[in-house]
Amino acid sequence: MRQQGGGRIINVTSVAALLKTPLLAAYAASKHALDTASAALDIETRSFGVRVACLMPGPFKTALPQNSLDREASAPYAAISQSFGTKFDAMEAHAPEDLTPVVNALLAAATDPDPAIRYAAGTDAIAILPPILQALAPLQQIGLHLTGQI
């Protein structure tokens, strides 16, 4: 990309990179790490005409719950796991199946002349996350402003 005088790197992270969600610490941490590495790489490569952006999908109907959340929690975590599972299932039930917002955000990240570092997609369902997280961790502040670009 440096040799050709430019390019675009788009990493797929998640809105989970910005949230502190119980029982998903490893997932959120890995997404946050990729988000942070992408932001740093964007600064490092701008002078070469290479830009880096993150695509941050919100909740969509995917296999994530079946592949990572439907595990029986050990006794000390049973109550929070059950509470979170119930609320997550409710959010998942309202999550969109149409991935058009993800495609549109990806196209914007790939083609914007001066790209933002983060492109959120499908964040409509996220509005229900703060109440869920507040119910699980009342002292936690989310601090997320949803505008399409984060």
C-alpha positions as CSV (number, residue, x, y, z in Angstrom):
1,M,0.0,0.0,0.0
2,R,2.9,2.4,0.7
3,Q,4.4,1.6,-2.7
4,Q,1.2,2.3,-4.5
5,G,0.7,5.5,-2.6
6,G,-2.5,4.6,-0.7
7,G,-5.0,2.1,0.4
8,R,-7.6,1.3,2.9
9,I,-7.6,-1.2,5.8
10,I,-11.0,-2.0,7.4
11,N,-11.1,-4.0,10.5
12,V,-14.3,-5.5,11.8
13,T,-14.7,-4.9,15.5
14,S,-18.0,-4.5,17.3
15,V,-19.9,-2.0,19.3
16,A,-18.8,-4.3,22.1
17,A,-15.4,-2.6,21.9
18,L,-17.0,0.4,23.6
19,L,-19.1,-1.5,26.1
20,K,-18.3,-3.2,29.4
21,T,-20.6,-6.1,29.2
22,P,-20.7,-8.8,31.9
23,L,-19.8,-12.3,30.9
24,L,-18.4,-11.0,27.6
25,A,-15.1,-9.6,28.9
26,A,-12.8,-11.5,26.6
27,Y,-14.9,-10.8,23.5
28,A,-15.2,-7.1,24.4
29,A,-11.5,-6.8,25.3
30,S,-10.4,-8.4,22.0
31,K,-12.7,-6.0,20.0
32,H,-11.3,-3.0,22.0
33,A,-7.8,-4.1,21.4
34,L,-8.4,-4.3,17.6
35,D,-10.1,-0.9,17.7
36,T,-7.2,0.7,19.6
37,A,-4.6,-1.0,17.3
38,S,-6.6,0.3,14.2
39,A,-6.7,3.9,15.5
40,A,-2.9,3.8,16.1
41,L,-2.3,2.2,12.7
42,D,-4.4,4.9,11.0
43,I,-2.1,7.6,12.6
44,E,1.0,5.7,11.6
45,T,0.0,5.2,7.9
46,R,-1.8,8.4,7.0
47,S,1.4,10.0,5.6
48,F,1.6,7.1,3.1
49,G,-2.0,7.6,1.9
50,V,-3.1,4.5,3.8
51,R,-6.2,4.9,6.0
52,V,-7.5,2.5,8.6
53,A,-11.2,2.3,9.8
54,C,-13.2,0.0,12.0
55,L,-16.6,-1.4,11.1
56,M,-18.5,-1.7,14.3
57,P,-21.7,-3.8,13.9
58,G,-24.3,-3.7,16.6
59,P,-26.5,-6.6,17.3
60,F,-27.7,-8.7,14.4
61,K,-29.2,-12.2,14.3
62,T,-26.0,-14.3,14.2
63,A,-24.6,-17.5,15.7
64,L,-22.8,-15.6,18.5
65,P,-25.3,-16.4,21.2
66,Q,-25.4,-20.1,20.3
67,N,-21.7,-20.3,20.0
68,S,-20.6,-18.4,23.1
69,L,-23.4,-17.4,25.4
70,D,-25.4,-20.6,25.8
71,R,-23.1,-22.2,28.3
72,E,-24.1,-23.1,31.8
73,A,-22.4,-20.8,34.3
74,S,-20.7,-22.0,37.5
75,A,-22.5,-21.5,40.7
76,P,-21.0,-18.2,41.7
77,Y,-22.1,-16.7,38.4
78,A,-25.4,-18.4,37.9
79,A,-27.6,-15.5,39.0
80,I,-25.9,-12.8,36.8
81,S,-25.7,-15.3,33.9
82,Q,-29.4,-16.1,34.1
83,S,-30.3,-12.4,34.3
84,F,-28.0,-11.4,31.5
85,G,-29.1,-14.3,29.4
86,T,-32.7,-13.4,29.7
87,K,-32.1,-9.8,28.8
88,F,-29.7,-10.7,25.9
89,D,-32.3,-13.1,24.5
90,A,-34.8,-10.2,24.5
91,M,-32.3,-8.0,22.7
92,E,-31.5,-10.8,20.2
93,A,-35.2,-11.3,19.5
94,H,-35.4,-7.6,18.3
95,A,-32.0,-7.7,16.4
96,P,-32.3,-7.2,12.7
97,E,-31.6,-10.0,10.2
98,D,-31.0,-7.6,7.2
99,L,-27.3,-6.9,7.0
100,T,-27.8,-3.9,4.6
101,P,-26.7,-1.4,7.3
102,V,-23.4,-3.3,7.7
103,V,-22.8,-3.3,4.0
104,N,-23.6,0.4,3.8
105,A,-21.2,1.2,6.6
106,L,-18.5,-1.0,5.0
107,L,-18.9,0.9,1.7
108,A,-18.7,4.2,3.5
109,A,-15.6,3.1,5.4
110,A,-14.0,1.9,2.1
111,T,-14.9,5.0,0.0
112,D,-15.1,8.1,2.3
113,P,-12.3,10.5,1.1
114,D,-11.5,11.3,4.8
115,P,-12.8,8.3,6.7
116,A,-13.8,8.3,10.3
117,I,-12.0,5.8,12.5
118,R,-15.3,4.0,13.4
119,Y,-18.4,3.2,11.4
120,A,-21.2,1.8,13.5
121,A,-23.9,-0.3,11.8
122,G,-27.2,-1.6,13.2
123,T,-27.0,0.4,16.4
124,D,-30.7,0.9,16.7
125,A,-31.1,-2.1,18.9
126,I,-28.3,-0.9,21.2
127,A,-30.7,1.6,22.8
128,I,-31.8,-1.3,25.0
129,L,-28.3,-2.1,26.1
130,P,-27.9,0.6,28.7
131,P,-31.0,-0.5,30.7
132,I,-29.7,-4.1,30.6
133,L,-26.2,-3.1,31.8
134,Q,-27.7,-0.7,34.4
135,A,-29.8,-3.6,35.8
136,L,-26.7,-5.8,36.0
137,A,-24.1,-3.2,37.1
138,P,-25.9,-0.1,38.5
139,L,-22.8,2.0,39.1
140,Q,-21.4,1.5,35.6
141,Q,-21.5,4.4,33.2
142,I,-21.8,3.5,29.5
143,G,-21.1,6.9,27.8
144,L,-22.1,5.9,24.3
145,H,-23.4,8.4,21.8
146,L,-25.0,6.7,18.8
147,T,-24.7,8.8,15.6
148,G,-23.8,6.2,13.0
149,Q,-20.1,7.2,13.3
150,I,-18.5,6.7,16.6
